[in-house]
């Protein structure tokens, strides 16, 4: 569990980078054998890319590092419960385990809404755990939107 906390703190740092450029603060990283091999933060606005989620960027960077689109044996850490698109990409990448911080009540695809890993028709199953530093991760998001509303 201490490694999960350490990696989640790094994901939180990435989320803060996203917030600093006006993006929704989500950070993600891919870990293999205890080493970070890919990381990213949300940037769909600045990159004009609807797939520019933190998880997708981390997956792309990890795939480039391994020179393989399959990321077997890798874990993905993300500050917020992933959406359908991101879970789908993790299935295709063959991620071993997903660890997330705060739940995403509107679009979370592991426990909050769709529960995609409860389905049995995928050709790959991913273990997952939510709630790692959930309060801290949730406050980053809620604080971001609170400040955004106050400016409006």
C-alpha positions in Angstrom: 0.0 0.0 0.0 2.9 2.4 0.7 4.0 2.2 -3.0 0.4 2.9 -4.1 0.4 6.1 -1.9 3.8 7.1 -3.3 2.7 6.7 -6.9 -0.6 8.4 -6.2 1.3 11.4 -4.7 3.2 11.6 -8.0 -0.1 11.5 -9.9 -1.4 14.3 -7.7 1.6 16.4 -8.7 0.8 15.8 -12.3 -2.8 16.8 -11.7 -1.6 20.1 -10.2 0.4 20.7 -13.5 -2.9 20.3 -15.4 -4.6 22.8 -13.2 -1.7 25.3 -13.6 -2.5 25.4 -17.4 -6.3 25.6 -16.9 -7.0 21.9 -17.6 -9.2 19.8 -15.4 -6.7 18.5 -12.8 -6.2 14.8 -13.4 -2.8 13.1 -13.4 -1.8 9.6 -14.3 1.2 7.3 -14.5 2.1 3.9 -15.7 4.4 1.7 -13.5 6.2 -1.5 -14.4 8.4 -3.3 -11.9 8.2 -0.4 -9.5 9.4 2.1 -12.1 7.4 4.9 -13.7 7.5 4.4 -17.5 4.9 6.8 -18.6 3.0 9.8 -17.2 0.6 12.5 -18.2 -1.9 15.0 -17.1 -5.2 16.2 -18.7 -4.7 18.4 -21.8 -7.6 18.0 -24.1 -8.1 21.8 -24.2 -4.4 22.9 -24.7 -3.8 20.0 -27.3 -7.2 20.4 -29.0 -7.5 16.7 -28.6 -10.7 15.1 -27.1 -8.6 12.0 -26.3 -6.1 14.1 -24.3 -7.0 12.6 -21.0 -4.2 12.0 -18.4 -4.5 8.2 -18.7 -4.3 8.2 -22.5 -1.2 10.3 -22.4 0.4 8.1 -19.8 -0.4 5.0 -21.9 1.1 6.6 -25.0 4.3 7.5 -23.1 4.6 4.0 -21.6 4.0 2.3 -24.9 6.7 4.5 -26.5 9.1 3.7 -23.6 8.5 -0.1 -24.0 8.2 0.1 -27.8 5.1 -2.0 -27.5 1.4 -1.2 -27.5 0.8 -4.0 -25.0 1.6 -3.0 -21.4 1.3 -6.4 -19.8 2.5 -6.3 -16.2 2.0 -2.6 -15.8 -0.2 -0.7 -13.3 -1.9 2.6 -14.0 -2.4 5.2 -11.3 -4.8 8.0 -11.8 -6.2 10.7 -9.4 -9.9 10.2 -10.5 -11.9 7.1 -11.5 -11.3 6.6 -15.2 -14.0 7.2 -17.9 -15.2 4.7 -20.4 -12.7 5.7 -23.1 -9.8 5.4 -20.8 -10.8 2.0 -19.3 -11.3 0.8 -22.9 -7.8 1.9 -23.8 -6.4 0.2 -20.7 -8.1 -3.0 -21.7 -6.6 -2.8 -25.2 -3.2 -2.1 -23.6 -3.5 -5.1 -21.3 -2.9 -3.0 -18.1 -2.6 -5.3 -15.1 -4.1 -3.1 -12.4 -5.8 0.3 -12.1 -5.4 2.3 -8.9 -7.4 5.5 -8.6 -8.0 8.2 -6.0 -11.4 9.8 -6.0 -14.6 8.3 -7.5 -16.1 10.1 -10.5 -19.9 10.0 -9.9 -20.9 11.2 -13.3 -18.7 9.2 -15.7 -16.6 6.8 -13.6 -16.4 3.5 -15.5 -15.2 1.1 -12.7 -17.5 1.7 -9.7 -19.6 4.8 -10.1 -21.5 4.2 -13.3 -20.8 1.5 -15.8 -18.7 -1.0 -13.8 -16.9 -2.1 -17.0 -14.7 -4.7 -15.2 -17.9 -6.5 -14.0 -18.6 -7.4 -17.6 -17.4 -10.8 -18.8 -17.2 -10.2 -22.6 -13.8 -8.5 -22.7 -10.8 -10.5 -23.7 -8.8 -9.0 -20.8 -9.7 -8.3 -17.2 -8.1 -5.6 -15.1 -7.9 -5.7 -11.3 -8.6 -2.3 -9.8 -8.7 -0.5 -6.5 -10.2 2.9 -5.7 -9.9 5.3 -2.8 -6.1 5.7 -2.6 -5.7 9.3 -1.2 -9.4 9.8 -2.3 -10.0 12.9 -0.2 -6.9 14.6 -1.5 -7.6 13.7 -5.1 -11.2 14.7 -4.8 -10.3 18.1 -3.2 -8.1 18.9 -6.2 -11.0 18.5 -8.6 -13.7 20.1 -6.4 -11.4 23.1 -5.6 -10.6 23.6 -9.2 -14.3 23.8 -10.1 -15.1 25.9 -7.1 -12.5 28.5 -8.2 -13.7 28.3 -11.8 -17.3 29.1 -10.7 -16.1 31.9 -8.5 -14.5 33.6 -11.5 -17.7 33.4 -13.5 
